[in-house]
């Protein structure tokens, strides 16, 4: 029997969003589809039991981009989807971030949220749909959760905000803001912008929060009407008695430890030593002489972590003192260098406190741009940023298992921060790849990679619009309403605080923004204060960077490719490429260059060899030439017929040298004078309305003018008596000029005359 299908719709911006449930995946905890026009995403949420030994909340959020949704077959060898694409990983992370804070602290049941694309119309992006679908699936499931959340995208086209813009509108927009939140506050922000001022960013955030309210209303209605009863979940919180005893034991020693500024190693080393003492004391067997009751190691560690957070947060709120001794607005010491690698095309080293990132830039041809096999209408990318976070950067030893979702996300954030200042393809026809190697990390390595990348680009001589710097902001709050916003947070403050708020931009405005909240949300006033504090910090960091390199270098590094741009007619592209790419490959091999051809006839020639590049340029430019009457060319014989030879005078353009025009003497057979592949010098003597070209080798040998050549050619076109008479002229006499070796009064040897 076909199940009853329930549909719920609301308007967000100018578009209708529709949730549907009851038809698909009825064994999942909760399952929905969400649709806007012809874009549809499916989501299912399910809760399992508790795995033994788990001391964290095992939430997994996965998004799978199915190319059939857009009518595409995967381009891989196996013709099926493999590991998730970068876009799919970023969508999964984008969905995870607002969901996770709303699960109860200490929950240990496994929860899995899985999403995939069913239909992609190429008009409406799928990532925002995925967040809303995941939230709705959890809301109607049996999973305990403090949702719902709503998500929207905000763009700005011609100065006007647009809610949930299409791909076409995003292309024209100077803002791409993705926001998720609850009824009362914002939980997650991911944003790229073209130097947007802080006040405009606040206005966009406020609009985004208002715009998610219909989605929240709709999900609450769905839960009330069709939601399943919530199951009991398992929690791993230590008993209150254990929490109290551990706090009383460690409060004094922790404050003593934190009274002096601490490095990362000193802080964690001191905390580990104290934890070992507590474990030794509180896990000892109880006896008559000790009133200390025993507790499990897991409970003691949990209570110790709670105490650590309480002590550090209280010191920040009441004393304004951070673990390393800084004030809330103080930035760690900064130093920078460039030209770290003599062979890389650009390199920049950025160090802030105990965080250090080395970024290296590589310039390539446009043909080396990344090809994208996904559901977005964008199919290539000429600017790429990759981020590597090895275990030694935190003093750890771990197995290497490929790039993590975190590394992909941090690389995408840095890429987004710099994208608005990258020069256009027309003004700088290069593909750019930046790789940020995190060499040491104690907070905000993603923002350090933004700074290192700016240094590397300027060192490479890339004419960026403006330098970009980034800073990570933090937040500490308590139940009474007290809060402190922290500038340039380190790892401890990120772990124990309530917010990780990353802001990147130029001196004129914001280029990227990312925010994750661990509490129920962030008020607008807090957001304004954080942005203002981040702006001050960003300008300070920019000043430090510009002390090292003030502007992009005026020339590229010696090992970087030089690119020459040539324009040829579109109808000549085939001649340049040749059958199966034969011509362009031969030219590249001969001149040691790389050649990329665009559909509009723009040709990019890249080489570190100036001589080879110049030869290639001349060859390519020749394709744009047309035959010119009276002009003399040296060309190659490409075909021989009984009546003459066809000579290619410029690539892709040939003409006929009639047998009567091959030599000064009578020619009985074409091969007596030329063979295939020979180079000969000829004059263009005629071009008919169909574009057919008449050439003359004799005109060059005789030194004729165009008028003379045409007159003599016309005489030869008429009836010719036999014997040695050409055009009615006596044998041996050529054009009334004295015979013998004299051709038109000029000596021989004009074969190579131009």
Phi, psi and omega in degrees: 000130182291130183288162176285133180256129180252135179235140179225128184232151173207165179258130175236115188067236180256005186242153178268131175248130184234125171265142176224137179213160179107339183268321190246148169052058186286349178269351175289161177301319176201139183216135179218162162242152176231140184224141166230115187054239184255016173262126185225134176234139177256144176219141176226138180234132183219141178247136177250201180271205182246126176280144179296139174082002182281125177243027177214171179273112184275073176266130174235132179237119184234138175235130181242123182269106180268119186288341176297338179299332178252014180070034181242150171258131182305145183274002181287169180301320184277352179058036172215161180296136177255225178295152185303142176290169178301318179297321180293319178297317181294324177294320178297316178296319181298325180283319182300319191298318177279339180285316190301316184295343185267001171274145184298141180299134178089358180296137184237358176292143175289132176231131180232128175243122181236137182226150170207160182277135175256322180212136178230115184272359180073004180249314184254125177298154185261343189295318179293323176300321182297318180298313181295322179295317180298317180297314181295322180297319179290322183299319183269000181273183177267016183271126176291130187197145183262038179274194010268174168239153172241154181221142175218167172243138178240127173244174176220110183245122182054039176083357182249132179290143178232129178270129182050063180293156175282172177303319181296320178289324177298323179299327181269351188277147173262012179214134173227091185251122174249129189224141174224145181194178178262188177304321191257340189205165177273135180253325187214138176224135172224122190214139167238143185208159179259075178055054179282132177292158186299321182293324177292324178295318178298318179297321179294320179296319179295318177297318180299318181293323176294323186288340181276351185299318177300326179291322177293316178302316184294319180292323176296323176295318179298316180298317182295325186269325187228001183292146177280154173298142183282138178279162173283135179251161178264142181233154185239032177286141175292156178296149181303324180296318178294316178303315182295314182294319180294317180298316179298326181287323189257348185304309181296306180301323179295316179295323177297317179298319185277356180289342176245146180302138185235140168282173179300315181295319180294319181296306183291326177296316179295319179293321179294320179295318179294319178299319179299319178298313182296317179298320179297323182283314191270350176255004177291148180301134179289143177217181186293330182279347182244132177267000181284121178277147180280158176216162180289154178302319181299316180294321180294317178297319178297316179294323178297317178298320177298316181295318179302313178298318181297314183294311182298315182294319180295322179296322178292316184289318186269328185247347185065027185246125182265165185305328180265010175090359181283160170279167182302329184258003186279138179258141179294158180303141183237137167215150187224158172213158172231175180059044178286322181250122180288340183256336176296156182284344175186146180210144180217134179246124181237125180234127178226109184061234181263014176253130182220131181227132174251121178247134179239136184251140176232133177255133178225181180281165178296335177292346179266008176299151181286132175269130184257131179245078183215192184266003178279150176290348177275121186248356175219159179218121183262352176236122183231141174232125179243144188231127180242132183234083183285157183297330181295341181294340176244015178072027183243167174239119181218153174290147178269123183233038180084180184287130180278166177298325179296317180296319178298316181295317180293322177297319179294323179295315179295321177299315180296323182294327185263343185305318182296341183257358179289132180296154182291162178300324182292321183272337182214085190281062179235153163270137183240130173236125176246136176236120178260117178260113178281113183267333177206142185222127167214062177099136171061042177289333178294320179286329174295327178290330174297314182293316178297326179291321176299316178298317181295319179296316179292323177295328180283348183085018177283123184283070180294152182297320180194152176289149183238138174232159180222155179213148178255131180252150179233174181213137173233129181229170169219178186291342182274354181101356177291147175204155174225131174265130186251134177266138176056068183286148174260179187301319180298316182291328175294315183291319186265348183273186186253356185205144168235107189237103184260131181229128176233149179177180176264186177292341185262344181171179186276137175248339178204148180211134177219131182223134172233134183243134179263346178261190186290346177157180184235130180284163180297321180297318176299319180298315179299315181296318180296319179294320179294317179294322179293323179298316179299317180293319181299317180294324178296315181295319177302319179300318179295320180294318184288345173291334181275314176213118191279333183201165179300144178298150184282346178220159179284162177293155183303328184269358179280145180290142172264134183247126176256136180254128179231143178248129177234159176300145181302324182287357178260356182299318180300321180293323179292315183287316180079170181297120180064021180080014185299313185295314185290326177294317180296319180293321179294319180293321182291319187259355180059046178234170171248134183237128176240133183245128178264162184295336181271007179093002176283130181242128178252126180246118183244133180195151169265000179255106184298323181294312180298320180296322181291321177296315179297320179299315180298319181295317182291318179299328180298334179296331181277353182283153171240156181298139182239124181304133177085350181279145181257131182235150167255118184227179184250139177287120184248346178201144179237133176233171180299328187265359179161188182237140176265127185241127176277109184271331168221158182307125177083003182226119180228165179219171184259128167261107181296151182305331180286347182251011184280332185207170178284336178260165178296137181247124179272329182218134184303317184294347175292338183250314183224158174228167179305133177091349178293148173259129178225159180256131187222161175247142174280116183250349179193145174224116182276171183303335179277358179091003179287139189249132174257131182240157178220123172277327180298324181299325179287316180299322183273347181073032182285156167279169178300318182296317179297316181299317181292320180297314182290325178295322181291326178294320181290339181288338180278184180297137182242125174298159180288192181066212186268007182281123178246112176067030177083006181270145178300149178302142180081337180265121183248104175068028177079006180266154179305144184284211184071217183275002183276122179247102178064030179081000181245150177288169177289193176080023180264019185304323185256018178292138178241000000 
